[in-house]
C-alpha cells in the first residue's frame, strides 16, 4: 500500500525528481513503523523510482536524457514481444475493456491521471500474453519514464497517441500481428524523440 501510494505520487509529479523522502514523515502519514516504509522504498528503488543514499536517506530518482532513451529502447524491444504473444488470445471482453479505457482517456484532462490510464491500456493489451514477469518489467519502465513525458507532451501529441491506440486495437482485432507490432514501435519511438528534442532545446 505504501509503495503504491508513493509510486502514484511520483508518477503524478506530486513527488519530484531529487525530492527527499523522509521515512519518519512517511511512517507518520500511514500510521506505521519505519520497517514497512523501508521495505516500500527498497521496492521502489528496484523499480528505478527511488534512490537510497547512504547517510542521506531516500530521494526520488532523476533520469538523464540518455537514461530516458535507454528505457524507450528497452520498451521498443520488449513490448512487441508481449503484443505478439497477446494478440491470438485477446477476447471480446478484452476489447470491451480496451474500448472503455480509451473512452476514459478521451475525457481525462489531468495529465498525471492520463499517464496512469495510458499504462492501464497497454497493460490490458499485453495481459493476455500470460507473461507476468515481462509485464512487471514493462510496468516499471513505464512508471519510471512517464513522469517526464507528461511535462513534454502537448494536445496534438495526445490526440495522435489516442489515434495510434485505436489503430493498434483495430490491427489486433484483424489479427495483423506484423502491422500491429510496427505501429507499436512507432508509438513508442515518438515520445522518446519529443523528450530528446525538448531537452536539446533547453
Secondary structure as the mmCIF struct_conf table of DSSP 4:
data_model
#
loop_
_struct_conf.conf_type_id
_struct_conf.id
_struct_conf.beg_label_comp_id
_struct_conf.beg_label_asym_id
_struct_conf.beg_label_seq_id
_struct_conf.end_label_comp_id
_struct_conf.end_label_asym_id
_struct_conf.end_label_seq_id
HELX_RH_AL_P HELX_RH_AL_P1 UNK A 2 UNK A 11
TURN_TY1_P TURN_TY1_P1 UNK A 12 UNK A 13
BEND BEND1 UNK A 14 UNK A 15
TURN_TY1_P TURN_TY1_P2 UNK A 17 UNK A 18
STRN STRN1 UNK A 20 UNK A 21
HELX_RH_AL_P HELX_RH_AL_P2 UNK A 23 UNK A 30
TURN_TY1_P TURN_TY1_P3 UNK A 31 UNK A 31
HELX_RH_AL_P HELX_RH_AL_P3 UNK A 34 UNK A 46
TURN_TY1_P TURN_TY1_P4 UNK A 47 UNK A 48
BEND BEND2 UNK A 49 UNK A 49
STRN STRN2 UNK A 50 UNK A 53
TURN_TY1_P TURN_TY1_P5 UNK A 54 UNK A 56
STRN STRN3 UNK A 57 UNK A 60
HELX_RH_AL_P HELX_RH_AL_P4 UNK A 65 UNK A 87
TURN_TY1_P TURN_TY1_P6 UNK A 88 UNK A 89
HELX_RH_AL_P HELX_RH_AL_P5 UNK A 92 UNK A 106
TURN_TY1_P TURN_TY1_P7 UNK A 107 UNK A 107
HELX_RH_AL_P HELX_RH_AL_P6 UNK A 111 UNK A 127
TURN_TY1_P TURN_TY1_P8 UNK A 128 UNK A 129
HELX_RH_AL_P HELX_RH_AL_P7 UNK A 132 UNK A 149
TURN_TY1_P TURN_TY1_P9 UNK A 150 UNK A 152
HELX_RH_AL_P HELX_RH_AL_P8 UNK A 155 UNK A 173
TURN_TY1_P TURN_TY1_P10 UNK A 174 UNK A 175
HELX_RH_AL_P HELX_RH_AL_P9 UNK A 177 UNK A 201
#
